[in-house]
């Protein structure tokens, strides 16, 4: 039993010896570089830490490689000894801005976040600002009512001045587009409309744009009008019980010179269980006129 215990002690002594070798290497390097010498190596603190871990890992092996340890000691001594690593400065915490305790002030704080810069050169931005100030006058603190109304009027005047200057520089077709396009609804991807009337109205606006807007955009507007009509029909599931909507859709198809689509709608109306004859005649007249 004693012999076995002695055999187990040899690797332990070997490890202790290698750690001693590592410490001796550091001391020698320290003496070689000088206690007052500041090491300006470009090696990072993380790299130095990994070299130190590699040395310890080597010394813990049953059969440590003295040459490898010596090389690691040399690299550590030359690049890491006497190094003063700058620690990252703690970043100040960004305090969240708390809303005021007074309800009307909290409302004002929230609404004001949408106000755009006063130096914005787009009339649309100032028109939007005018609407925001109008909302502030209505929902903000009563003591600020008159102030916000004045700001709303000021922004509206700026918007009108900028819009007038912009319109003066545009051709007629561009002016028509700039007036009609803002009338479109649910086309920006942020608002979803499930009302067929909204899409029918959009189709009528696009049809108008295809006729009176700039010629290079005509085909695009025609395709957009067709798309809006298809959405309206899908929402209704081609239910022709709403005569007004059906008339508007057929009229728009005719305006877009899409005779075949208009005739398909009329044929569907004729196949209803109890089709209203006057309604069918009305649809047919639209196409024939």
C-alpha positions in Angstrom: 0.0 0.0 0.0 2.8 2.4 0.8 4.5 1.8 -2.6 1.2 2.7 -4.4 0.9 5.9 -2.4 4.4 6.9 -3.3 3.7 6.4 -7.0 0.7 8.7 -6.8 2.8 11.4 -5.2 5.2 11.7 -8.2 2.8 13.5 -10.6 1.8 15.9 -7.8 5.5 16.8 -7.2 5.9 17.2 -11.0 3.0 19.7 -11.1 4.3 21.6 -8.2 7.7 21.7 -9.9 6.2 23.0 -13.2 4.3 25.7 -11.4 7.5 26.7 -9.7 9.2 26.8 -13.1 6.4 29.1 -14.3 6.8 31.5 -11.3 10.6 31.5 -11.8 10.1 32.5 -15.5 7.8 35.4 -14.5 10.3 36.6 -11.8 13.2 36.4 -14.3 11.2 38.3 -16.9 10.3 40.9 -14.2 14.0 41.3 -13.3 15.0 41.4 -17.0 12.4 44.1 -17.9 13.0 46.1 -14.8 10.4 46.8 -12.1 10.1 50.4 -13.2 9.7 49.5 -16.9 6.2 50.0 -18.4 5.4 47.3 -20.9 3.8 48.9 -24.0 3.0 45.8 -25.9 -0.1 45.8 -28.1 -1.3 42.5 -26.7 -4.7 42.7 -25.1 -5.6 41.8 -21.6 -7.7 38.9 -22.8 -4.7 37.5 -24.8 -2.4 37.8 -21.8 -5.0 36.0 -19.7 -5.2 33.1 -22.3 -1.4 32.8 -22.2 -1.4 32.5 -18.4 -4.2 29.9 -18.6 -2.2 28.0 -21.3 0.9 27.9 -19.0 -1.1 26.6 -16.1 -2.8 24.0 -18.3 0.6 22.8 -19.5 1.9 22.5 -15.9 -1.1 20.5 -14.9 -0.4 17.8 -17.5 1.0 14.4 -16.4 3.9 15.0 -18.8 4.4 18.8 -19.1 6.4 20.0 -22.1 9.2 22.2 -20.6 10.0 23.8 -24.0 6.4 24.9 -24.5 6.2 26.3 -21.0 9.4 28.1 -21.5 8.2 29.7 -24.8 4.9 30.7 -23.1 6.8 32.2 -20.2 8.9 34.2 -22.6 5.8 35.6 -24.5 4.1 36.4 -21.2 7.2 38.0 -19.8 7.8 40.2 -22.9 4.1 41.2 -23.5 2.1 41.0 -20.3 4.4 41.6 -17.4 4.2 45.1 -15.8 1.2 45.9 -18.0 -1.5 48.2 -16.7 -4.7 47.6 -18.6 -7.2 50.3 -18.9 -10.5 49.2 -17.5 -13.7 50.2 -19.4 -15.4 53.1 -17.8 -18.9 52.4 -16.6 -21.5 54.0 -18.9 -23.9 56.3 -17.1 -27.4 54.9 -17.0 -29.9 56.6 -19.3 -32.7 57.7 -17.1 -36.1 57.2 -18.7 -38.0 60.4 -18.9 -41.0 60.1 -16.7 -44.3 61.6 -17.7 -45.7 64.5 -15.5 -48.1 63.6 -12.8 -50.7 66.0 -14.1 -52.9 64.2 -16.6 -53.2 67.1 -19.2 -49.4 67.6 -19.0 -48.8 63.9 -19.6 -51.1 64.0 -22.7 -49.2 67.1 -24.0 -45.9 65.3 -23.5 -47.1 62.3 -25.5 -48.6 64.3 -28.4 -45.6 66.6 -28.7 -43.4 63.6 -29.6 -44.9 63.6 -33.1 -44.0 67.3 -33.9 -41.5 67.7 -36.7 -38.7 70.2 -36.9 -39.6 73.8 -37.6 -36.9 74.0 -40.3 -38.5 71.3 -42.4 -38.9 72.4 -46.0 -41.8 70.1 -46.8 -45.3 71.6 -46.6 -46.7 68.3 -45.5 -44.6 68.3 -42.4 -46.0 71.7 -41.3 -49.5 70.7 -42.1 -49.1 67.7 -39.9 -47.6 70.0 -37.2 -50.7 72.2 -37.5 -52.9 69.3 -36.8 -50.8 68.2 -33.8 -51.0 71.7 -32.3 -54.8 71.7 -32.9 -55.0 68.4 -31.0 -52.9 69.8 -28.2 -55.3 72.8 -28.0 -58.2 70.4 -27.7 -56.7 67.8 -25.3 -53.9 69.6 -23.5 -54.0 71.8 -20.4 -56.6 74.6 -20.6 -54.0 77.3 -19.8 -52.1 76.4 -23.0 -55.2 76.4 -25.3 -54.6 79.8 -26.9 -50.8 79.2 -27.3 -51.4 75.9 -29.2 -54.0 77.5 -31.4 -51.6 80.2 -32.4 -48.9 77.6 -33.2 -51.4 75.6 -35.2 -52.3 78.7 -37.3 -48.6 79.5 -37.7 -47.7 76.0 -38.9 -50.7 76.1 -41.3 -49.6 79.4 -42.8 -46.1 78.0 -43.3 -47.6 74.9 -44.9 -49.7 76.9 -47.3 -46.8 79.1 -48.3 -44.5 76.2 -49.0 -47.3 74.3 -50.8 -47.9 77.4 -53.0 -44.3 77.6 -53.9 -44.1 73.9 -54.6 -47.3 73.9 -56.8 -46.0 76.9 -58.8 -43.0 74.8 -59.8 -45.0 71.8 -60.9 -46.5 71.0 -64.2 -50.3 70.6 -64.4 -50.3 66.8 -64.3 -48.0 66.9 -61.2 -50.3 69.4 -59.5 -53.3 67.0 -60.2 -51.4 64.1 -58.7 -50.3 66.1 -55.6 -54.0 67.0 -55.0 -55.5 63.6 -55.6 -53.0 61.2 -54.1 -53.4 62.5 -50.5 -57.1 61.6 -50.9 -56.2 57.9 -51.1 -56.8 55.8 -47.9 -55.2 52.6 -46.6 -52.4 52.4 -49.1 -49.3 52.9 -46.9 -49.3 49.5 -45.3 -49.9 50.8 -41.8 -53.7 50.9 -41.9 -55.9 48.0 -42.9 -59.4 48.7 -44.3 -62.0 46.1 -44.5 -64.6 48.5 -45.9 -65.3 47.9 -49.6 -66.4 51.6 -50.1 -62.8 52.7 -49.2 -61.3 50.5 -51.9 -64.0 51.5 -54.5 -63.2 55.2 -53.8 -59.5 54.5 -54.1 -60.2 52.8 -57.5 -62.1 55.9 -58.7 -59.2 58.1 -57.6 -56.7 55.9 -59.4 -58.9 55.9 -62.6 -59.0 59.7 -62.4 -55.2 59.8 -62.0 -54.7 57.4 -65.0 -56.7 59.9 -67.2 -55.5 63.2 -65.8 -52.2 62.5 -64.1 -48.8 62.5 -65.7 -48.8 60.2 -68.8 -45.8 58.2 -67.7 -47.8 57.1 -64.7 -51.0 56.2 -66.5 -50.4 52.4 -66.7 -49.3 52.2 -63.1 -52.5 54.0 -61.9 -54.7 51.8 -64.1 -53.2 48.7 -62.5 -53.6 50.1 -59.0 -57.3 50.9 -59.8 -57.9 47.4 -60.9 -56.2 46.0 -57.8 -58.5 48.2 -55.6 -61.6 47.0 -57.4 -60.5 43.3 -56.9 -60.1 44.0 -53.2 -63.5 45.6 -52.9 -65.1 42.6 -54.8 -63.3 40.1 -52.6 -64.5 41.9 -49.4 -68.1 41.7 -50.7 -67.5 38.2 -52.1 -69.1 39.6 -55.3 -72.4 40.0 -53.4 -74.4 42.3 -55.7 -77.1 43.1 -53.2 -75.5 46.5 -52.7 -76.6 48.1 -56.0 -74.7 51.3 -55.4 -71.4 49.6 -54.9 -72.0 47.4 -58.0 -72.9 50.5 -60.1 -69.7 52.2 -59.0 -67.5 49.2 -59.7 -69.0 48.8 -63.3 -68.6 52.5 -63.9 -65.0 52.4 -62.9 -64.3 49.3 -65.0 -65.7 51.2 -68.0 -63.6 54.2 -67.2 -60.5 52.0 -67.1 -61.6 50.5 -70.5 -62.0 47.1 -68.9 -65.2 46.1 -70.7 -64.8 42.4 -70.1 -64.6 42.7 -66.4 -67.7 44.9 -66.3 -69.6 42.4 -68.4 -68.6 39.6 -66.1 -70.2 41.4 -63.2 -73.4 41.9 -65.1 -73.6 38.3 -66.0 -73.1 37.4 -62.4 -76.0 39.7 -61.5 -78.3 38.0 -64.0 -77.7 34.6 -62.4 -79.0 35.8 -59.0 -82.1 34.0 -57.7 -84.3 37.1 -58.0 -82.4 39.6 -60.0 -83.8 43.1 -60.0 -84.6 43.8 -63.7 -84.3 47.6 -63.3 -80.9 47.1 -61.7 -79.6 44.8 -64.6 -80.8 47.4 -67.1 -79.0 50.1 -65.3 -75.8 48.2 -65.4 -76.1 47.4 -69.1 -76.8 51.1 -69.9 -73.5 52.0 -68.2 -71.6 49.8 -70.6 -73.5 50.8 -73.7 -73.3 54.6 -73.1 
